[in-house]
Amino acid sequence: MIYPYIKSLHLIFVVTWFAGLFYIPRLFIYHIEARQKPSPEREILTDQLKLMTKRLWYIITWPSAILCTLFAVWMLILMPSWLQQPWMHVKLGFVLLLFAYHFKCHQIFKQLQRDEVTYTSKFMRIWNEGATLILFAIVFLVILKSAFNWIYGVIGIVVLGILLMLGIRLYKRIRDKNPNA
């Protein structure tokens, strides 16, 4: 009886966690690019972007990740047979990859808060697509519940990744011609 409520809460926090993971690299890009602006614009922008990323990271993204995980564990307690299904093993592998992505974003966040810029905005544009690829993999696994077709899934993720990279390159060309695009 309680399962649909737990699943609903899990999905709500999946959405908000991913919202944070989609937006934080964009803020990283703006922060990195703001460092190239002349003073005082640079200081004004970086201070504002530090505040925005701090609020996003600690008020939305981290709490969502924790609550999403708690409700997922609760669902697995209610449905322990899922842990015997191959699709769930693959899904949990992608969830571990998602946490690795999250922790790397946390590391980048901390560096930018200390005004340490170790990545280019181009790298961050590519990095920004990581969460998208993981989301596609997890959603297809959960909906199709098939680990058998994981080869097709991997091929699909690779094709999606290639399309995203081509999109990034196209957008860069457009942006180079028109910086306000």
C-alpha positions in Angstrom: 0.0 0.0 0.0 2.8 2.4 0.8 4.9 1.5 -2.2 3.3 3.9 -4.7 4.0 6.8 -2.4 7.6 5.8 -1.9 8.1 5.4 -5.6 6.5 8.8 -6.3 8.8 10.5 -3.8 11.8 8.6 -5.3 10.9 9.9 -8.8 10.3 13.5 -7.5 13.8 13.5 -6.0 15.3 11.9 -9.1 13.9 14.8 -11.1 15.2 17.4 -8.7 18.6 15.7 -8.4 19.0 15.7 -12.2 17.8 19.3 -12.4 20.7 20.2 -10.2 23.1 18.0 -12.1 22.0 19.5 -15.4 22.3 23.1 -14.2 25.5 23.1 -12.1 27.8 22.5 -15.1 26.1 25.4 -16.8 26.9 27.6 -13.8 30.5 26.2 -13.9 30.8 27.3 -17.6 29.5 30.8 -16.8 31.9 31.0 -13.8 34.9 30.0 -15.9 34.0 32.4 -18.7 33.4 35.2 -16.1 37.0 34.9 -15.0 38.0 36.2 -18.5 36.0 39.4 -18.1 37.6 42.7 -17.2 37.4 44.1 -13.7 35.0 44.9 -12.0 32.6 42.8 -14.1 34.7 39.7 -13.3 34.4 40.1 -9.6 30.7 40.9 -9.7 29.9 37.9 -11.9 32.1 35.4 -10.0 30.7 36.4 -6.6 27.2 36.0 -7.9 27.9 32.7 -9.6 29.6 31.4 -6.4 26.5 32.2 -4.5 24.2 30.7 -7.1 26.2 27.4 -7.3 26.4 27.2 -3.5 22.6 27.5 -3.1 21.9 25.1 -6.0 24.4 22.5 -4.7 23.6 22.5 -1.0 19.9 23.4 -1.1 18.7 21.4 -4.1 21.2 18.9 -5.5 22.7 17.3 -2.4 19.4 17.0 -0.5 17.8 15.6 -3.7 20.5 13.0 -4.1 20.2 11.9 -0.5 16.4 11.7 -0.5 16.4 10.0 -3.9 18.8 7.3 -2.5 16.8 6.9 0.7 13.6 6.3 -1.1 15.3 3.9 -3.6 16.7 1.9 -0.7 13.2 1.8 0.9 11.7 0.6 -2.4 14.4 -2.2 -2.6 13.5 -3.2 1.0 9.8 -3.4 -0.1 10.7 -5.2 -3.3 13.8 -7.3 -2.5 13.2 -9.6 -5.5 14.4 -6.7 -7.8 17.9 -7.3 -6.5 17.9 -10.7 -8.3 17.0 -9.2 -11.7 19.9 -8.6 -14.1 18.4 -5.2 -15.3 18.6 -4.0 -11.7 22.3 -4.9 -11.5 23.0 -2.9 -14.6 20.8 0.0 -13.4 22.7 0.1 -10.0 25.9 0.2 -12.0 24.7 3.4 -13.7 23.6 4.8 -10.4 27.1 4.3 -9.1 28.4 6.1 -12.2 25.9 8.9 -11.5 27.3 9.2 -8.0 30.8 9.3 -9.4 29.6 12.2 -11.7 28.0 13.9 -8.7 31.2 13.7 -6.6 33.3 15.0 -9.5 30.9 17.9 -9.8 31.3 18.5 -6.1 35.1 18.6 -6.6 34.8 21.1 -9.4 32.3 23.1 -7.3 34.8 23.3 -4.4 37.6 24.3 -6.7 35.6 27.2 -8.2 34.5 28.3 -4.8 38.3 28.7 -4.1 38.7 30.5 -7.4 40.7 27.6 -8.8 39.9 27.2 -12.5 41.3 23.9 -13.7 38.9 23.2 -16.6 38.0 25.1 -19.7 34.5 26.1 -20.6 34.7 23.7 -23.6 35.5 20.8 -21.3 32.6 21.8 -19.1 30.2 21.9 -22.1 31.2 18.3 -22.8 31.0 17.3 -19.1 27.5 18.8 -18.9 26.3 16.0 -21.2 27.4 13.2 -18.8 24.3 13.4 -16.7 22.2 13.2 -19.8 23.8 10.0 -21.0 23.4 8.4 -17.5 19.7 9.5 -17.4 19.0 7.9 -20.7 20.6 4.7 -19.7 18.8 4.5 -16.3 15.4 5.4 -17.7 15.6 2.9 -20.6 16.7 0.2 -18.1 13.9 0.9 -15.7 11.2 1.1 -18.4 12.3 -1.8 -20.5 13.7 -3.9 -17.6 16.0 -5.7 -19.9 19.7 -6.3 -19.2 19.8 -8.7 -22.2 19.6 -5.9 -24.7 22.3 -3.9 -22.9 24.6 -4.1 -26.0 22.0 -2.2 -28.0 21.6 0.2 -25.1 25.4 0.8 -25.1 25.4 1.4 -28.8 22.4 3.8 -28.4 24.3 5.7 -25.6 27.4 5.9 -27.8 25.3 7.2 -30.7 23.6 9.7 -28.4 27.0 10.8 -27.1 28.3 11.3 -30.6 25.1 13.3 -31.5 25.6 15.5 -28.3 29.2 16.1 -29.2 28.3 17.1 -32.7 25.6 19.4 -31.3 28.2 21.0 -29.0 30.5 21.6 -32.0 27.7 23.1 -34.0 26.7 25.4 -31.2 30.3 26.5 -30.8 30.5 27.4 -34.5 27.2 29.4 -34.2 28.5 31.1 -31.0 31.8 32.0 -32.6 29.9 33.7 -35.4 27.4 35.3 -33.1 28.6 35.6 -29.4 25.1 36.5 -28.3 23.6 33.3 -29.7 
